[in-house]
Amino acid sequence: ARGVEAVASRAGYQVLLVHAPDPATEREALAVLAAHPVEGVILMAVSTRQKAPHLAEAGELPIAVINRYGVGPRFTRIRWDDRSGARLAVEHLFGLGHRRIGFIGGPRAGPAARLSAIRRLEGFRAAPQAAGIPLSECLIIPGDYTVGAGVDGGCRHHLDVSVIGDRCTIGIAVRS
């Protein structure tokens, strides 16, 4: 949000931040924004699996959607490559000499599973395979997408580095 605010401010715009943790709240927020003279909306998905049929109700309001799949071509779509990002992070850490690199992610199935974390795990697994370095499955640690779970998992497993598959970023924690 800070980066968006900084760029918007330089261009003479103000940013209004709305937290919409579910589709119903998101629909309501979009209706309120569409009823006022806003020039556009940047909408970040709570989950890549979250369906958004209500976006069609936003009329002509310009909307950029971040990391959301299954939206129509009318929207500007911004996506990142979770798989490659995790793979590149692990390759970099291998280059620095680290070998006990763990992945702390959330559930891989069910309603709490996040596609972004699943893709990061795929990238995490690909790096050692490509480098010919054995991957110990015990370094893939279940968590609940919280910082506490990441710290606990990293300490409990005596990791050099943890690649945390969380809600919106890859966290890297290096133990000195």
C-alpha positions in Angstrom: 0.0 0.0 0.0 2.9 2.4 0.8 4.3 2.1 -2.8 0.9 2.7 -4.3 0.4 5.8 -2.1 3.8 7.2 -2.9 3.3 6.9 -6.7 -0.3 8.2 -6.5 0.8 11.2 -4.4 3.4 12.2 -6.9 0.7 12.1 -9.5 -1.6 14.3 -7.4 -4.0 11.5 -6.2 -5.1 10.3 -2.8 -5.4 6.7 -2.0 -8.4 5.3 -0.1 -7.6 1.8 1.4 -10.5 -0.5 2.0 -10.1 -3.9 3.6 -12.5 -6.5 2.1 -11.8 -10.0 3.5 -14.6 -11.7 1.6 -16.6 -11.4 -1.6 -19.6 -9.8 0.0 -17.6 -7.0 1.7 -15.7 -6.5 -1.6 -18.9 -6.2 -3.5 -20.2 -3.6 -1.0 -16.9 -1.6 -1.1 -16.9 -1.6 -4.9 -20.5 -0.3 -5.0 -19.6 2.6 -2.6 -16.5 3.5 -4.6 -18.4 3.3 -7.9 -21.0 5.8 -6.5 -18.3 8.4 -5.9 -15.9 10.2 -8.2 -13.0 7.7 -8.0 -10.8 7.3 -11.0 -9.9 3.7 -10.5 -9.5 0.8 -8.1 -6.6 -1.5 -7.4 -8.0 -4.8 -6.1 -5.8 -7.4 -4.5 -7.3 -10.8 -4.0 -7.6 -12.3 -0.6 -7.2 -15.7 -2.3 -6.4 -16.6 -5.9 -9.2 -19.1 -5.7 -11.8 -16.5 -4.8 -14.4 -16.1 -7.4 -15.4 -12.5 -8.3 -18.6 -12.5 -10.4 -19.5 -9.2 -8.7 -16.8 -7.4 -10.5 -19.1 -7.2 -13.5 -21.4 -5.0 -11.3 -18.8 -2.3 -11.1 -19.9 -0.8 -14.4 -17.2 1.2 -16.2 -15.1 1.8 -13.1 -11.5 1.1 -14.1 -10.2 -1.8 -12.0 -6.7 -3.4 -11.8 -6.8 -6.8 -10.2 -3.7 -8.2 -8.5 -3.0 -11.9 -8.4 -6.6 -12.9 -9.2 -7.4 -15.4 -11.8 -10.6 -16.0 -13.8 -11.5 -12.4 -14.4 -12.5 -11.0 -17.8 -10.4 -9.1 -20.2 -11.9 -5.8 -19.3 -9.7 -5.7 -16.2 -6.0 -4.9 -16.0 -4.5 -8.0 -14.5 -1.2 -8.0 -12.5 0.2 -11.4 -11.5 3.5 -12.6 -10.2 5.3 -15.9 -10.7 5.3 -17.5 -7.3 6.9 -20.7 -8.6 9.9 -18.9 -10.2 10.3 -16.5 -7.3 10.7 -19.3 -4.8 13.0 -21.2 -7.1 15.2 -18.2 -7.7 15.3 -17.4 -3.9 16.5 -20.9 -3.1 19.0 -20.9 -5.9 20.4 -17.7 -4.6 20.7 -19.1 -1.1 22.4 -22.2 -2.4 24.9 -19.8 -4.1 25.6 -18.3 -0.7 26.4 -21.7 0.7 23.2 -22.5 2.6 22.0 -26.1 2.5 19.4 -26.4 5.4 16.7 -24.3 3.7 13.2 -25.0 4.8 9.8 -24.2 3.4 7.1 -23.2 5.9 3.7 -23.1 4.3 0.1 -23.6 5.0 -2.3 -26.4 4.2 -1.9 -27.9 0.7 -5.5 -28.9 0.4 -8.9 -27.8 1.7 -10.4 -24.3 2.1 -7.3 -22.8 3.8 -4.9 -23.9 1.0 -3.6 -21.0 -1.1 -2.6 -21.5 -4.7 0.3 -19.0 -4.3 1.8 -21.1 -1.4 1.4 -24.3 -3.4 3.2 -22.7 -6.4 6.0 -21.5 -4.1 6.4 -25.0 -2.7 6.7 -26.2 -6.3 9.5 -23.7 -6.9 11.1 -24.5 -3.6 11.2 -28.2 -4.6 12.5 -27.5 -8.1 15.7 -25.6 -7.0 17.5 -28.5 -5.2 16.4 -30.9 -8.0 18.0 -28.7 -10.6 21.1 -28.2 -8.6 21.5 -31.9 -7.8 21.1 -31.3 -4.1 19.0 -33.7 -2.1 15.9 -32.3 -0.6 14.9 -33.6 2.8 11.1 -33.7 3.1 11.4 -32.9 6.8 12.4 -29.4 5.8 8.9 -28.8 4.3 7.1 -27.7 7.5 3.4 -27.1 7.9 2.4 -23.7 9.2 -0.6 -21.4 9.3 0.6 -18.4 7.3 1.6 -16.5 10.4 5.0 -15.1 11.4 4.9 -17.1 14.6 4.6 -20.3 12.7 7.5 -19.3 10.5 9.7 -18.5 13.5 8.7 -21.6 15.4 9.2 -23.9 12.4 12.6 -22.3 11.6 13.9 -22.6 15.2 12.5 -26.1 15.8 14.1 -27.5 12.7 17.4 -25.6 13.0 17.2 -24.2 9.6 19.9 -22.0 8.0 17.1 -20.3 6.0 13.3 -20.4 5.9 11.3 -19.7 2.7 7.9 -18.9 4.1 4.9 -19.3 1.8 2.6 -16.7 3.3 -0.3 -14.6 2.2 1.4 -12.2 -0.1 5.2 -12.6 -0.2 8.1 -14.8 0.3 9.8 -14.2 3.7 13.4 -15.1 4.0 14.8 -15.5 7.5 18.5 -16.2 7.8 19.9 -17.7 11.0 23.3 -16.3 11.9 
